[in-house]
Amino acid sequence: MGQLPIALAAYETLAEAYASRIDTKPHNAYYERPATLSLLPEVKGKRVLDAGCGPGVYAEWLADRGAEVVALDVSPKMVELAKKRVGTKATVLQADISQPLHFFQDETFDIVLSALVLDYISDWAGVFREFFRVLARPGYLIFSISHPIADFLLYNPESYFQTELVEWEWRGFSIPVRVPAYRRPLSAALNPLLEAGFVLERILEPTPTEQFKQEDPEGYEQLSRRPGFLCIRAAKR
């Protein structure tokens, strides 16, 4: 039996609390999400893979704007919550995106969206190859990750240049939960993307919105001075 995904237990623990706050938690709703959504092309009539859908907020947004959506998550509780949220508007499946997506044929989708998921996966080369395979031409990959500089400042490792397993206690979803992830340098984030065949189109280092400022003035000031997330748009041409 293969090793379980590193953050599966953490997300199973906080799934309900996460889902209850995902629409209003500043770091998600008023910081990462607006930035990630701004990188999307027109989605109406497009086939979209939501890779690591969580409780379904992106899948719902996409479906409400006319996309044909298939959403995947490795967490059974998140899959259940996403299904409740989207109903019949999207297809939600339990799957581990760190493994080959053998149940999808080549060039199945026009867009792949993966928001704040890849940090829990060590091998991005395999994931990007699969995303490239399932995308049609032209196709787009939009994803968000923790900013490498933010992680470097947070974890203060001996070397910025290593990819390593780290852990942090989350307190923003009512239940304190220690969540493991992989910290990596920028080169380890971008090179596997390019090696898979993608063309890098845009890099966005978001700043918090005015709504964020109203909800969390201290966090707003911090994120206005240094990065928290990195949002990327790449293309299969």
C-alpha positions in Angstrom: 0.0 0.0 0.0 1.3 3.5 -0.9 2.0 6.2 1.6 -1.0 8.3 2.5 -1.0 12.0 1.3 0.8 14.0 4.0 -2.0 16.4 4.8 -4.9 14.0 4.5 -5.4 13.5 8.2 -5.2 17.2 8.9 -7.8 18.1 6.3 -10.1 15.3 7.5 -9.9 16.8 11.0 -10.6 20.4 9.9 -12.9 19.8 6.9 -16.2 21.1 8.4 -14.5 24.1 10.0 -12.7 24.8 6.8 -15.8 24.6 4.7 -17.7 26.9 7.1 -15.2 29.7 6.8 -13.9 29.3 3.3 -16.2 32.1 1.9 -15.2 34.7 4.4 -11.7 33.8 5.8 -9.6 36.7 4.6 -6.5 34.8 3.4 -8.7 32.7 1.2 -11.7 34.8 0.2 -10.0 38.3 0.0 -6.5 37.4 -0.9 -5.7 34.2 -2.7 -9.0 33.6 -4.5 -9.4 37.0 -6.2 -5.9 36.7 -7.5 -6.2 33.1 -8.7 -9.6 33.9 -10.4 -8.1 36.9 -12.2 -5.7 34.6 -14.1 -8.5 32.5 -15.6 -9.5 32.9 -19.2 -13.2 32.9 -20.2 -14.7 29.7 -18.7 -18.1 29.6 -20.2 -18.5 26.4 -22.3 -15.0 25.2 -21.2 -14.2 21.8 -19.7 -12.4 22.5 -16.4 -10.6 20.2 -13.9 -10.6 21.5 -10.4 -7.6 19.6 -9.0 -7.8 19.6 -5.3 -11.2 21.1 -4.9 -11.6 21.1 -1.1 -15.2 22.0 -0.1 -16.1 23.1 -3.7 -15.9 26.9 -3.7 -14.0 27.1 -7.0 -16.0 24.3 -8.6 -19.2 26.2 -7.7 -17.8 29.5 -9.1 -16.8 27.8 -12.3 -20.0 26.0 -12.8 -22.1 29.1 -12.1 -20.3 30.8 -15.0 -21.0 28.1 -17.5 -18.1 25.7 -17.2 -18.3 22.0 -17.4 -16.5 21.0 -14.2 -14.9 17.9 -12.8 -13.6 18.4 -9.3 -11.1 16.1 -7.5 -10.0 15.8 -3.9 -8.2 13.1 -1.9 -10.1 13.9 1.3 -13.4 11.9 1.7 -14.9 14.6 3.9 -13.9 17.3 1.5 -15.5 15.4 -1.4 -18.7 15.0 0.6 -18.8 18.7 1.4 -18.1 19.7 -2.2 -20.9 17.4 -3.4 -23.3 19.1 -1.0 -22.2 22.5 -2.2 -22.3 22.0 -5.9 -25.1 19.5 -6.2 -25.6 18.5 -9.8 -23.7 21.6 -11.2 -20.4 19.7 -11.2 -19.0 16.2 -11.0 -17.0 15.6 -7.8 -14.7 12.6 -7.4 -12.3 11.3 -4.8 -8.8 11.0 -6.3 -5.2 11.8 -5.4 -3.7 14.2 -7.9 -0.2 13.1 -6.9 -0.9 9.9 -8.7 -1.5 9.4 -12.5 -5.0 10.5 -13.6 -5.5 7.3 -15.6 -9.3 7.7 -15.6 -9.0 10.8 -17.9 -8.1 10.5 -21.5 -5.6 12.8 -23.2 -6.8 16.3 -23.9 -10.0 16.0 -21.8 -9.9 19.5 -20.4 -9.5 23.1 -21.6 -8.4 24.4 -18.2 -6.9 22.9 -15.1 -7.2 24.9 -11.8 -5.3 23.8 -8.7 -5.6 26.3 -5.8 -3.3 25.9 -2.7 -2.9 22.1 -3.3 0.6 21.5 -4.7 2.4 22.4 -1.5 1.3 19.0 -0.1 2.9 17.1 -3.0 6.7 16.4 -3.2 6.9 15.4 -6.9 5.6 18.2 -9.1 7.2 16.8 -12.2 4.7 14.0 -12.4 1.8 16.2 -11.5 2.6 18.7 -14.2 3.1 16.0 -16.8 -0.4 14.7 -16.1 -1.9 18.1 -16.2 -0.2 18.7 -19.5 -1.5 15.4 -20.8 -5.1 15.9 -19.9 -5.2 19.5 -21.3 -6.2 20.2 -24.9 -4.5 22.7 -27.1 -4.7 25.5 -26.4 -5.1 24.8 -22.7 -4.4 26.6 -19.5 -3.1 25.7 -16.0 -3.8 28.1 -13.2 -2.5 27.3 -9.8 -1.6 29.0 -6.5 1.0 28.0 -3.9 2.6 29.3 -0.8 5.2 31.9 -1.9 8.7 30.5 -1.6 9.9 33.6 0.1 7.0 33.5 2.6 7.9 29.9 3.5 11.6 30.8 3.8 10.8 33.6 6.3 8.3 31.5 8.2 10.3 28.3 8.6 13.8 29.9 8.6 15.6 26.8 7.2 19.3 26.3 7.0 19.2 26.6 3.2 16.6 28.3 1.0 17.6 26.0 -1.9 16.4 22.7 -0.4 12.9 21.1 -0.8 11.9 19.9 2.6 9.0 18.7 4.6 7.8 21.3 7.1 4.8 21.7 9.5 2.8 24.5 10.9 -0.1 24.7 13.4 -3.2 26.3 11.8 -5.4 28.3 14.2 -7.6 30.0 11.7 -10.3 27.4 11.4 -11.4 27.2 15.1 -9.6 23.9 15.6 -5.8 24.0 16.0 -4.4 21.5 13.6 -0.8 20.8 12.6 -0.6 20.7 8.8 2.5 19.3 7.0 3.6 20.7 3.6 6.7 20.9 1.4 8.7 24.1 1.3 10.7 24.6 -1.9 12.7 27.3 -3.7 11.2 29.1 -6.7 13.4 27.1 -9.1 11.9 23.9 -7.9 8.4 25.3 -8.5 9.0 26.6 -12.0 11.4 24.2 -13.6 9.1 21.1 -13.5 6.4 23.2 -15.0 8.6 24.2 -18.0 10.0 20.7 -18.3 6.5 19.3 -18.7 6.1 21.5 -21.7 4.1 24.4 -20.3 4.7 28.0 -21.4 4.8 30.4 -18.5 2.4 33.3 -19.2 2.0 35.2 -16.0 3.2 35.3 -12.4 1.1 37.1 -9.8 2.2 38.0 -6.3 -1.1 39.2 -4.9 -1.8 41.9 -2.4 -4.8 41.8 0.0 -8.0 43.5 -1.0 -9.8 46.3 0.8 -12.3 43.7 2.2 -9.3 41.9 3.7 -8.3 45.2 5.4 -11.7 45.5 7.0 -11.6 42.0 8.3 -8.0 41.7 9.4 -6.1 45.1 9.5 -3.0 43.6 11.0 -2.8 40.8 8.4 -3.5 43.4 5.7 -0.5 45.5 6.7 1.8 42.4 6.8 0.7 41.1 3.4 0.9 44.6 1.8 4.6 44.5 2.6 5.7 41.0 1.9 4.2 38.1 -0.1 2.1 35.2 1.2 1.0 33.3 -2.0 2.1 33.0 -5.6 -0.4 32.6 -8.4 0.7 31.3 -11.8 -0.8 30.9 -15.2 0.8 28.6 -17.8 -0.3 27.4 -21.2 -0.2 24.3 -23.4 0.1 25.7 -26.9 
